[in-house]
Amino acid sequence: MTTAGVDGRSGCRAVARHRWLAAALGVALLAGCATRSADVAPRATDPAAYAGWACSRLHDEIDTVQQRAADVAYAVDSRVGNNMIALGIGVTVFWPALLAMRPDGLEAAELADLKGRYEALRTVVASQHCPPPPEAMAAQRLAALPVALGERLVYEERGGSGGSSGVGNSSGGMSGGGTSNGASGAPARQLGLLVTALRRDQIEFRVDLDGKAFAAPWRQDLTGNPVLEGRAPLLGWRRLLKPDLALGQVLAGDLAAADQAQPSARVRGQVVATGPQTVAGRHFDVAVIELFGEVPAVSSVANSTDQVSTRLDGVMAVDRRNGLLLRLELRSSNPDFSVRRRLVRVEPPAQP
């Protein structure tokens, strides 16, 4: 691994923190003047640029364009804080809603470029009479996937010192919690994710904890971002992960507690290591991400002081090709955001 292993041990190539600060400053300095949504017109792209492309390639490129547009819109919405658009999983984008968010200079220019590409791609799809994209995962991607339909990913799950994890209880609330180093001493539980569907842009799992199944599934896109709505009661994240994670890349998104009634938290991260790794007997192309941010303070603390948030830090390791989670460790004094999750084995499909 040119980089750190999943556990971030010696021999890893780490990224200095000053690079994070420089990147953040660069983003701030590049911000342009405000642009009215009416002024954001598509930047023309010649459809001839995509002539001769196979329908499958055209559909993949449309997905890429829409995913990037959603990421830009999410960044605008997070900064402005107007919550005009709720972006979850998937690649369907409603362009008028994106352009109505009044993006700033560079973001407006990028959205204009993306919309121009999108319109050119749709023109070629229509001219070539391409059928709708299939729902099933492409054969090439399926062959490269390190897990198969019916296999069960088994994680060791630990929470804070109270013996909890980032998993809700049967009533939908969070149990347990702890301090920044309490998770390591909590008793381990077994979290199972059984692969039930492999779709073109999504993997779906059936979830169980210590053998008890949850009714709601866990669904994630192929970058590893889960569908937060209607999910099994696990701690999740929104638009944190991106395609083709690269060393040094800066990330930002939301964390959502297992108890969906709890407020979400903003989190940032940086890819500190990348490379091949064998985990639980399977080969993965791993990205290790250092995370930090602010999460809501525990209500008892917030009521007794002026503190409304508390620090969070941790690490996440995912497969860069498909977003499968290999390791998650979050440390916080808020038990809703304190968890250790580690892939320990992959079980074969059950025999009929």
Secondary structure, 3 states (H helix, E strand, C coil): CCCCCCCCCCCCCCCCHHHHHHHHHHHHHHCCCECCHHHCCCCCCCHHHHCCCCHHHHHHHHHHHHHHHHHHHHHHHHHHCCCCCCCCCCCCCCHHHHHCCCCEHHHHHHHHHHHHHHHHHHHHHHHCCCCCCCCECCHHHHHHCCCCCCCEEEEEEECCCCCCCCEECCCCCECCCCCCCCHHHCCCEEEEEEEEEEECCEEEEEEEECCEECCCCEEECCCCCECCCCCCCECEEECCCCCCCCCCCEEEEEEECCCCCCCCEEEEEEEEEEEEEEECCEEEEEEEEEEEEEEECCHHHHHHCCCCEEEEEEEEEEECCCCCEEEEEEEECCHHHCEEEEEEEEECCCCC
